[in-house]
């Protein structure tokens, strides 16, 4: 039984260390599949003139893409 508890605690420590690393790195998580961009969809909405909130989000995404580690 102690082996299971020790394994569980070890997994929790590893997960916490990864979370702390992501927090200090200040980057959002990215998926490996590429999302909608992988299937050729450029944007999620079809708005010609997006709202201010959407424009701010798009600007943040552009900054993120420029700073993305490949």
Backbone as CSV, one residue per row, in Angstrom:
resi,resn,N_x,N_y,N_z,CA_x,CA_y,CA_z,C_x,C_y,C_z
1,UNK,0.828,-1.196,0.000,0.000,0.000,0.000,0.866,1.252,0.000
2,UNK,1.995,1.210,0.683,2.848,2.388,0.731,3.445,2.700,-0.645
3,UNK,3.610,1.686,-1.479,4.120,1.902,-2.830,3.131,2.742,-3.641
4,UNK,1.842,2.481,-3.497,0.818,3.249,-4.211,0.788,4.697,-3.716
5,UNK,0.879,4.879,-2.429,0.872,6.226,-1.863,2.114,6.985,-2.326
6,UNK,3.269,6.349,-2.298,4.506,6.974,-2.733,4.435,7.342,-4.225
7,UNK,3.875,6.459,-5.043,3.726,6.734,-6.473,2.783,7.917,-6.706
8,UNK,1.690,7.947,-5.973,0.731,9.037,-6.100,1.366,10.370,-5.720
9,UNK,2.092,10.385,-4.614,2.761,11.607,-4.161,3.794,12.052,-5.191
10,UNK,4.522,11.119,-5.775,5.511,11.451,-6.788,4.842,12.088,-8.015
11,UNK,3.730,11.534,-8.465,3.005,12.114,-9.599,2.516,13.525,-9.275
12,UNK,2.012,13.731,-8.083,1.541,15.050,-7.674,2.692,16.044,-7.675
13,UNK,3.858,15.642,-7.191,5.027,16.524,-7.175,5.446,16.889,-8.602
14,UNK,5.448,15.916,-9.492,5.831,16.178,-10.886,4.832,17.119,-11.546
15,UNK,3.544,16.899,-11.339,2.514,17.759,-11.922,2.627,19.175,-11.362
16,UNK,2.868,19.307,-10.069,3.023,20.628,-9.454,4.255,21.334,-10.010
17,UNK,5.342,20.613,-10.213,6.556,21.213,-10.769,6.308,21.714,-12.191
18,UNK,5.576,20.954,-12.990,5.258,21.394,-14.354,4.371,22.632,-14.324
19,UNK,3.410,22.672,-13.399,2.522,23.826,-13.295,3.304,25.072,-12.895
20,UNK,4.209,24.935,-11.945,5.017,26.074,-11.520,5.892,26.548,-12.680
21,UNK,6.424,25.618,-13.455,7.226,25.990,-14.614,6.428,26.779,-15.628
22,UNK,5.195,26.372,-15.876,4.344,27.099,-16.820,3.997,28.488,-16.290
23,UNK,3.781,28.598,-14.988,3.447,29.896,-14.395,4.622,30.853,-14.526
24,UNK,5.826,30.410,-14.199,6.994,31.277,-14.274,7.405,31.568,-15.709
25,UNK,7.091,30.693,-16.634,7.425,30.912,-18.036,6.497,31.957,-18.657
26,UNK,5.308,32.139,-18.071,4.310,33.127,-18.510,3.899,32.925,-19.961
27,UNK,3.758,31.703,-20.370,3.273,31.393,-21.714,2.054,30.499,-21.576
28,UNK,1.122,30.653,-22.502,-0.048,29.797,-22.470,0.298,28.437,-23.072
29,UNK,-0.474,27.451,-22.703,-0.240,26.117,-23.220,-0.731,26.039,-24.663
30,UNK,-0.037,25.277,-25.478,-0.408,25.110,-26.873,-0.601,23.629,-27.158
31,UNK,-1.592,23.339,-27.946,-1.823,21.943,-28.280,-0.895,21.511,-29.397
32,UNK,-0.731,20.235,-29.557,0.168,19.728,-30.584,-0.537,19.526,-31.922
33,UNK,-1.859,19.548,-31.925,-2.580,19.255,-33.168,-2.740,20.477,-34.058
34,UNK,-2.592,21.671,-33.530,-2.696,22.868,-34.360,-4.069,23.504,-34.378
35,UNK,-5.069,22.856,-33.850,-6.407,23.431,-33.779,-7.037,23.634,-35.143
36,UNK,-7.819,24.697,-35.279,-8.524,24.970,-36.529,-7.569,25.348,-37.653
37,UNK,-6.410,25.886,-37.312,-5.438,26.249,-38.330,-4.939,25.046,-39.113
38,UNK,-4.965,23.871,-38.496,-4.496,22.667,-39.165,-5.439,22.216,-40.281
39,UNK,-6.710,22.617,-40.193,-7.676,22.226,-41.218,-7.987,23.364,-42.189
40,UNK,-7.249,24.481,-42.082,-7.395,25.569,-43.034,-8.352,26.670,-42.625
41,UNK,-8.886,26.650,-41.407,-9.780,27.702,-40.942,-8.916,28.786,-40.301
42,UNK,-8.990,30.002,-40.838,-8.129,31.082,-40.362,-8.643,31.726,-39.081
43,UNK,-9.953,31.851,-38.945,-10.493,32.465,-37.733,-11.775,31.760,-37.317
44,UNK,-12.111,31.880,-36.052,-13.252,31.154,-35.505,-14.576,31.838,-35.835
45,UNK,-14.558,33.142,-36.023,-15.812,33.835,-36.350,-15.730,34.384,-37.767
46,UNK,-16.869,34.685,-38.332,-16.924,35.206,-39.696,-17.199,36.709,-39.717
47,UNK,-16.889,37.392,-38.635,-17.150,38.832,-38.549,-16.187,39.605,-39.444
48,UNK,-16.727,40.557,-40.220,-15.863,41.428,-41.019,-15.158,42.441,-40.132
49,UNK,-15.879,42.965,-39.138,-15.317,43.943,-38.211,-15.535,43.435,-36.786
50,UNK,-14.544,42.739,-36.201,-14.730,42.181,-34.859,-14.832,43.271,-33.794
51,UNK,-15.417,42.914,-32.674,-15.589,43.851,-31.571,-14.237,44.156,-30.926
52,UNK,-14.223,45.160,-30.038,-12.972,45.580,-29.394,-12.348,44.460,-28.563
53,UNK,-13.191,43.704,-27.871,-12.687,42.600,-27.052,-11.990,41.562,-27.931
54,UNK,-12.578,41.271,-29.066,-11.998,40.301,-30.003,-10.688,40.838,-30.599
55,UNK,-10.646,42.138,-30.903,-9.431,42.741,-31.439,-8.285,42.651,-30.436
56,UNK,-8.576,42.889,-29.147,-7.542,42.782,-28.114,-7.034,41.346,-28.020
57,UNK,-7.960,40.389,-28.078,-7.575,38.981,-28.011,-6.725,38.591,-29.219
58,UNK,-7.090,39.087,-30.392,-6.321,38.790,-31.600,-4.917,39.400,-31.524
59,UNK,-4.805,40.599,-30.934,-3.493,41.233,-30.769,-2.628,40.411,-29.815
60,UNK,-3.232,39.906,-28.723,-2.494,39.058,-27.786,-2.050,37.760,-28.463
61,UNK,-2.909,37.195,-29.286,-2.550,35.965,-30.007,-1.400,36.216,-30.962
62,UNK,-1.397,37.384,-31.615,-0.317,37.712,-32.537,1.004,37.855,-31.788
63,UNK,0.974,38.505,-30.619,2.179,38.642,-29.798,2.652,37.275,-29.353
64,UNK,1.717,36.421,-28.969,2.076,35.066,-28.533,2.749,34.303,-29.667
65,UNK,2.216,34.426,-30.883,2.793,33.728,-32.026,4.195,34.227,-32.316
66,UNK,4.425,35.523,-32.143,5.759,36.073,-32.376,6.765,35.575,-31.342
67,UNK,6.296,35.332,-30.117,7.181,34.895,-29.036,7.170,33.384,-28.830
68,UNK,6.493,32.663,-29.690,6.347,31.224,-29.539,7.694,30.506,-29.725
69,UNK,7.947,29.558,-28.859,9.161,28.758,-28.940,8.850,27.540,-29.792
70,UNK,9.617,27.333,-30.831,9.374,26.218,-31.732,10.221,25.051,-31.395
